[in-house]
Amino acid sequence: MDQNSSQFETKKKTVLNKITGILIDEMTQKKIDQVQGQEIAIYILDQIKNVKDEFSLTAFLKQLSEKYSSFKQYYVNISSENQAKKTDEEKISSIVTQLSELANFKTK
């Protein structure tokens, strides 16, 4: 298993732990009854098996939040974090490109 796969598997486990925690909290607070909790748990376990990459993880979380409102806020938070990370990566890439262009200009 390469480093990226390992990092993704760690992220997937973190997400699974978080959504499990949300489910337990909702059941503890009696917002979800035992029958619905079991239904949600089965859905999560069935669907998480198909998550193989970032794209499918995002799709899974979106479907989960659409099917069960308890997970909506978590999906929104994760989406915002991912967008911020993407924006930061784009900014860094732009800066690196500009620095590279400046370095090439100076050597000419």
C-alpha positions, -999 to +999 in steps of 0.1 A: +000+000+000+015+033-010+015+065+012-015+081-006-036+049-001-026+048+035-034+084+040-068+079+024-076+048+045-067+069+076-091+096+064-118+071+056-115+056+091-116+091+106-148+099+087-164+066+097-155+073+133-170+108+131-203+097+115-206+068+139-201+094+167-229+115+152-252+085+150-245+076+187-250+112+198-283+114+180-295+081+195-283+092+230-303+124+226-333+104+215-334+122+181-331+088+164-348+057+178-331+023+179-348+010+148-338+040+127-303+039+142-300+003+131-312+012+096-287+040+094-258+018+107-266-008+081-267+018+053-234+033+064-217-002+066-231-012+032-220+021+015-186+026+031-174-006+014-177+012-020-156+042-009-122+038-027-111+074-032-118+111-023-144+114-050-164+084-038-160+095-002-175+129-010-203+112-029-210+089+000-212+118+025-235+137+002-258+108-002-257+101+036-266+138+043-294+138+018-309+105+031-304+113+069-305+150+079-284+142+111-253+142+089-261+173+069-240+197+090-210+173+089-212+171+051-213+209+048-183+212+071-163+186+052-172+203+019-161+237+032-128+223+045-122+205+011-129+237-008-106+258+014-079+232+010-083+233-028-082+271-028-051+271-007-034+245-030-043+266-060-029+297-044+003+279-035+006+265-070+002+300-085+029+314-062+053+286-071+046+293-108+052+330-103+084+324-084+096+300-110+089+325-137+108+352-118+138+328-112+138+320-150+136+357-159+166+365-136+188+337-152+182+349-188 
